[in-house]
Amino acid sequence: MPKRPQTVWVIMHYEIMGLSESYWIDCLQFHVSSSLKKAEASIRRVQVDAHSWWQVHPHEIDTTDFDEGVETHFDSHRGTRLKSAPATRAIAAFRKHVARNPEIYGDHPEDRR
């Protein structure tokens, strides 16, 4: 009898980084959970900046088939379920963050383009 494939849920954290007008989207694998419910609970326990969001997607363990489907879940920085990645909202939040923190970001010539 073949073993049933085991699925894990991978949590990715996305964040806008850089300067006000010279930014990029950075991401990292944050955690792996045994269920979607546990993954979303993990997200809600962590505080992150408003210019970020979460992505959760399933992966089958030890598979040789790397086409794992299209199931992807997005959550806001607060853990609220979203229909898609909130990149536009996160960029706007990042620009506000930069404006509120001139001691960190300063006046950079790249921002005047």
Secondary structure as UniProt FT lines:
FT   STRAND          7..18
FT   STRAND          23..33
FT   HELIX           36..44
FT   TURN            50..51
FT   STRAND          52..60
FT   TURN            61..62
FT   STRAND          73..76
FT   TURN            77..78
FT   STRAND          81..82
FT   HELIX           87..100
FT   HELIX           102..105
FT   HELIX           109..112
//
